[in-house]
Each structure stands twice: as structure tokens, then as C-alpha cells.
Amino acid sequence: MTKTSKETVYGVEKGCPTHWTLLRFVLELLILKAKYGWSDCSFNDLLHLLSWVLPQPNSVPANTYQAKKIISPLTMGVEKIHACPNHCILFRGETFKSLDKCPRCGASRYKNNDLYGGDEPSTGKKRNKKGTKKVVQESQPPEDTPLGNDAKQRRIPALVMWYLPVTDRLRCIFLSSKEAALMTWWDDERKVDDDKIAHPADCSQWQRFDEKHKEFSDDPRNVRFGLSTDGMNPFNERMSDHSTWPVILTMYNIPTWLC
């Protein structure tokens, strides 16, 4: 990360501005990729074109994988947690982590597919009308695939909750001296008007919380969150069965125009 933040895309002696480091170059390109929905194939072609056009030698990544590898230290983790399709439980923790069925409603943790039918993987043996077993050759995945012949690896969860760990994001904020200073804005720089409520800190609920949790309120860096959630259909289809319910945490420590 230190190397890519100092290395320019191509030689300074050939006219490359010093502020166009490899890290900034890749970040700007990936932002455009996400903003306009470029496919990996189109992004690969763009990188190939840039590597030809820019003076040689240059440090333009060969493909999307190499570009994302450069910024990998900056990425923040995403935890995918299996959930009951009827929204009863999350399959996590010592109690539910190893279960294949919901203990409340009995729903299968996994979808039915060609190798997994909810309870046990298919053996490929069926009975004919006379009652004798008839062995049916079951399809096997190619040996060179990472799935191998293990049916359990083909299990597809019926419902997955994506969790973006809050701690990782807070850590990134406090690692930046500029952003860390903003975390105490509500206490240091907020203008207080006794006649107006211009910030949640002016409300009686905030003040009652401080009185009840004195140790927490003594340090203005402690994070105050507002939690909200609402359902939405990201595909704008009225007949779609898909829905998304984001749970959003808003920090009230920072200036109101950044919240």
C-alpha cells in the first residue's frame, strides 16, 4: 500500500504528475466502473487500451483482478450469514451455527438442487414398479472444479443476510486524523441555541441518556447511532418476489451536513 501510494502510473521524467500515483489511478478507475456499471470484460479492455496509450513502461494493472488486488488493503469485510427462509433465526453462534433446519419452523437451511434435497444428498437409487432397486447413474461435477464430488459443497443457502461489520468502518474513520476530529464535532463545535433543536443532542432524550449513562457520555468520541430500516424493491418490478430490507446506522457525532 505504501509503495502504490508513492509510485506514479508512469515515469515522472516522461511527464506524469506526481499526484497521479498508482493507488489514486486505480481508485479513480474503479469508482467510474462502479458508477456506470462497467462489466469486468469492458474494464479489462479499458486497462489494455490505457497500457498501450500511456508512455512505456507504465504500471497500469493487467486486468480487473489485479486492479482490485492493489486496493485490497483498503477494502472492508462483509459477513454473509445464513438465515431461516421464514425469518425466524440466523444460523450463527454456538446454538444455531451447525444446524441444517430451523429449530422453530423446521424449514431447511438450504435450497433444493440436483445434489441436495433439503435433508440428505440424493443417492441416485430409485425403485422400479416391481420393488427392486434400480441404480441410476447420477451426474458428477467435473473433477477439475473446486466443488469436487462432495455434495455438501453444493448446498445453496435459502436466505442470506449480508452484514457490513460496524467496527471495521469505525476503525477506518478513527485511523484518519481529519475524520477522527469530526467525531467530536457535536460536543466541540456545535452551536447551541436554547430556543431551537438543531441537532439530536439538543433533545431531551439525548440528555436523559447522558444522565443515565454517565460513563459513556463523558467521552465525546463515543459514537451515537440512529437506526432506521425500510423495505424496497431495487429492480422496480411490481410482480417481483425479491425485496431488500437495509438496516442503516447513522452517526450523530459528525456534522449534520455529513450525517
N, C-alpha and C positions, 0 to 999 in steps of 0.2 A: 504494500500500500504506500509506504514511504517512497519507494522507487518510482512508481507510476505517478505519484503526485508531483514529482520533480522532473521526470523525463518528458521532453516535448515530443509531439507527434512525429516531427522530422527535425533535421538539424537547424539550430538557430542561425548558423552561418549561411543557410540557404533561405533565410527569411521567415522562419516560423516564429511568431510572437511567443515570448516566454510564458505568457499566461495560458497558452493552449497546451497544457500538459496532457499526457495520455489519459489520465484519470478523468479530467474535465471533458475531453473529447468524447470518450466512451459514454460518460454520463449524459451529455447533451444528445448524443445519437439515440440512446436507449429511451430518453424522455420523449423524443419525437416518435420512436417506434410505438411506445405505449399510447401516446396522444392520438395518433392517427391509425392505430390498429394494423401496423405493418406485419405481415407474416414473417416467419423466420427465413423462408426462402427469399423473399424480396429484400430482407435486411442483409442476408448473405451476399446477394448481388450488389447491393449498395456498397458494402465493405470492399468487395473485389474491385469495384469501379474506383473508389477512393484510393485504394492502394496503388492503382495504376496511374491515377491523375497526379497525386501528390509526389513531390520530389523523392527520389530514391537515395538512400534507404529510408524507410519510414516504419513506424510501429503500429500501423493500422491492424486490428485483430483480423484473423483469417475468416472467422465466422461468428455467428451469434453466441455459440457456446464459449468461445474464447473471450468475447466481449463481456459476457456475464461473469466469467471467471475472474476478470480484473476487478469488478466491483463486489465480488462475493464477501469480502470482509465488512462491507457496509450494509449488507442485507440483514433483515431481522426475521427471526424464526416465525413459522406458522405451525401450530399444532392441530392435527386433524384427529378429532375424537369421534369414535363410533357412537351412534345414538339409537335408541329404540325407534322404529318407524312410527310408533304411536305416541312418541314424545314423552314416554314415561321416565326413562333414565338415560344417563350417559354411561357407556361401558368404560369406566375408568376407576381408579382406586383399587385397593385390595379386594373389595367386595364384589365388584362387577367386571373387573378387567378381563378375567378369563372366561366369562360366561358366553354361551352361544345363543341363549334365548333370554328374553326379558323376564325377570322373575315376577313381574306384576301382571303383564297381559299375555305372556307366553309367545310373543311374536319373535320370529327368527331375527337374529342379528344380521344375517346375510341374505342377499338376493338369491333366487333360484337361477341356476345356469346349467350348462351341459355337464359340468363335473361336480356341482354341489347343489343338492336339492333341499337345503334347509336343515336337515338332520344329519345325514351321512352322505358321503360321496357315492355316486352311482357305481355299482359293481359291474354293470353291463350284462347281468344274468337275468333272463326272463323265462317264464313258464309258457309252454305251448298248451293247446287245448287238452292234451292227454295228461297234463300234470307233470311231465318230465321237464327237467331244466334244459333250456336251450341257451347256449353261450353265444352272445353277440359280441363281435369284435368292436370294442369301443375305440373311439378316435383318441389318439395320444398327441399331445403337443410336440412339436419338433424338439429334438434333443438339444439343439443349439440355442433354444430360447431360455431366458432366465427362469421361466416357470418350471421347466423340467417336467417330471411326471407326478409331482406332488399336487394332489387335488386341493389341499388346504390352501395352497398359494394362489389358487384361482378364486378364492372366496371374495365376493364383492359386497361391501357393507351396504345395507339397505338405506341407511341415512348417516350422513357425516356432518358434524359441526366443525367449522373452521374457527380456531381461536388464535388471535394475534396477542401473544403474551404482553401484558401491560408493562411488566418490569423491563423488558428489552427496550421498549420505546422511551421509558423514563430515563433509563441509563444513557441512551444516546443524547437526550436533552441535557442531562447534567454533565456530560463529557464536553459540551461546548460552553465555554465561559460566557459567550454572548447570550445564549439561550438560557443558561442556568441563572443568569442575573434576572431574567424575566419572570422566573418562578416565584420571586418575592415582590413582584410589581404591586400586587393587591394590597400589600402592607406598607411598602416604601413610597410608592409614587401615586397611588390612587387618591384622587381628590374627593374629599368627604363633604357632602352637603347635607346638613341635618334635616332639610326640608324635602329632599329628594332621594329616591332609591335609584342610584345609577349603577349599582353593582350588587351581586348577591350578598357580599359582605355587609351591605347596609341593612339587610333584612333581619328581622327578629329571630328567624330560625337559625341563621348563621351564628348570631350572638349567643343564643341559648346552647347551641352545640359547643361553642368555646367555653362556656361556663361549666358544662357537664364534663368536657374532656380537656381539662386544663393543660395536661402534659402535651397533648397533641397540638394545641393552639399556641403554645409557647414558641414553637419553631415555625416561622412563616414559610419555610421551604416545604413543609408537609403538604401533600397535594390534595386539593379539594376537587372532587369529581361531581359532575352532574350526569346521571344515567338516563338514556332515552332509547326507545325501540319502537319500530313501526314496520308493518309488512309492506312489501312492494313486489311487483311483477316486473323484473328487469327486461323481459322480452316483449312487453306491451301487447300481449295476446290475451284476449278475454277468456278464451277457452282453454288456456294452458293450465295444467295441474301444478306447474312449478311456481313456487313462491320463495321469497328470500326475506328473512327477518334479521336485519343487522341490529346489534346491540352496540350503541355508541356511548363512549365516555368522553365528556368534555371537561377540560381543565379550566377551573375558575381562577387559578393563580395568575395566569398570564393576562396581558392587556385585553380588554374587551374586543378590540378590533382583530385580535388573533384567535380568540376562542373558537 
